[in-house]
Amino acid sequence: MKIPTISSDAPYSASQRAWLSGFFAGMHSQLLQSANTVVQTEARVVNILYGSQTGNAQSVANDAATAAKAHGLKPLVHSMDEITAAQLSVMATVLLITSTYGEGEMPDSVQMLWDEVAKLSETTWYTMHYAVFALGDTSYDLFCEAGKNWDNKLAELGALRLFDRVDCDVDYEEPAQAWLALVVPHISGTQQTAAVLDMSAPLEEKPQYHRKHPFPAALVVNRLLTAPHSSKETRHYEISIAGSGLHYEAGDALCVIPSNCPTLVTDIIAALACQGDEDEPVKGELMSLRDALSTHYEIKTPSKEFIEELAKRSGDQHLNGLVNATDKQALSDFLWGRDTLDLLRTYPICEFSAAEFLGLLKPLQHRAYSISSSSKVSPDTVHLTVASVRYHSGGRDHKGVCSTFLADLVTDSTKVKCFFLPNKVFRVPEDNTVPMIMVGPGTGIAPFRAFLQERQARQAIGKNWLFFGDRNADTDFIYQDELNAFKEQGVLTRLELAFSRDQEDKIYVQDKMREHGAELFAWLVEGGYFFVCGDAYRMAKDVDNALHQLIATHGNLSEQQALDYVNQLKKEKRYVRDVY
């Protein structure tokens, strides 16, 4: 096997080239030392399993399939909610690609299979050879936890690693292609890779516009949805894609690449005692510190590396205790409401050069927003429903990066760099006769506005039921006129409202679900689809609990039978969530 070399004129920094070279050397050593050669007759089939919440793991899986075909293999690609533990146990060669969701959780599409496999204890899976590629975000404590759990469990069951798991941060494309350039030839037995690995050439045909090449769109509508005296600020945006050749479906997301707040950039430069015009290398090219902080780095949320370095340089016992503590909740509580600038000002004894500071930051990432329009109604524009994040803490005003970029910084002369993120599961049912139940409080209403537009454009006869809520009806009932029009036109069969602060005892959408549990269960029995969009940490969990309870109550089922019923809904793609 020939180790790929990374030429000095490749489009990477020195540190990136060093990382890739080390990666190749390590993998090469592992492959040479491996005595577990995949049986050639079985090696023609490679099972590529993915668990994806936002589409990144699925993209890597598709690249893996393209690479496998190029090496004479027969790739079988499955979302992990499409297979059972029994089917998994007899697979000879497995590439398992999964993201981690929330605080170390499995993606929705993975949870059922994981629950099944996690209970197993036999060690008879020795006919399986596998490799795990884990996607994650180092800003979370349980980095790549889902991938780690799968890797450890498969080994515990007796399966044989082809080589060590790769844990990848938010910039996953290059490590993914490096991984595929080694693992796929090894499985195929060809043991051949190109002498120079061209990472700029994708393994599968990508959309014309994507994360590395976004479409420069114009923002044509920026409208306040909440009342001026509301405790929240929610806005409606319309972004033009006319002439781009782009197309979207109801249920997809639009990813927006923001710029950082100029005031925050200026304040950070001052806190570093810099001028802003210092030239610094960024992705192989020189640019000013101001430009780098404006468009290339996450400067709002402090990275784990920055916090650890701050603790080390400051010598502050309290901060060091929080960083080194096993229980990370205390650190989380300490950081609540604080951003990178707050920390720089809290520990002025710590001095960073511009280069040192940039080296401790994470890349500025896109933000994904559920699309709130149907292309059948608005083919040339994409509608978004976004809550602007604004709060006062530590004696200064704070702003959300992308929400206030759209609200405050985009002008007629500013282009919104964006691309689509398809969600092939979160879709209006193809059958226009089946009922739809939609739970979307707050900005979670976004995709369901699109769903209702889609149903109306299709002239679908299926019943539609929306559960919507927010804080106060008089200030936060967004899209009220549109929803009432949908009701009058017969598109929206039922509308249940839960405004939590309009009465002494708070009422939420899950309470309304329980209140109408008998009819909701009847809709499910009729073949209804159940959709949820919004907050993952509280709302979605409360809604899930309410769904299990009402199914048990009105279906006269035991707790286990209700769980089985819900799992069947998930397998049939009739219980689908878009949560964040």
Buried (B, 14 or more C-beta within 10 A) or exposed (E): BEBBBBEEEBEBBEEBBEBBBEBBEEBBEBBEEBEEEBEEEBBBBBBBBBBBBBBBBBBBBBBBBBBBBEBEBEBBBBBBBEBEBEEBBEBBBBBBBBBBBBEBBBBBBBBBBBEBBEEBEEEEBEBBBBBBBBBBBBBBEBBBBBBBBBBEBBBEBBBBBBBEBBBBBBEBBBBBBBBBBBBBBBBBBBEEBEEEBEBEEBBEEBEEBBBEEBBEBBBEEBEBBBBEEBEBBBBBBBBBBEEBEBEBBBBBBBBBBBBBBEEBBBBBBBBBEBEBEBEBBBEEEEBBBBBBBBBBBBBBBBBBBBBBBBBEBBEBEEBBEBBEEEEBEEBEEBBEEBBBBBBBBBBEEBEBEBEEBBBBBBEBBBBBBBBBBBBBBBBEBBBBBBBBBBEEEEEEEBBBBBBBBBBEBBEEEBEBBBBBBBBEBBBBBEEEEBBBBBBBBBBBBBBBBBBBBBBBBBEBEBBBBBBBBBBBBEBBBBBEEEBEBBBEEEBBBBBBBBBBBBEEEEBBBBBBBBBBBEBBBEBBEEBBBBBBBBBBEEBBBBBBEBBBBBBBBBBEBEEEEBBEBBBEBBEEBBBBBBBB
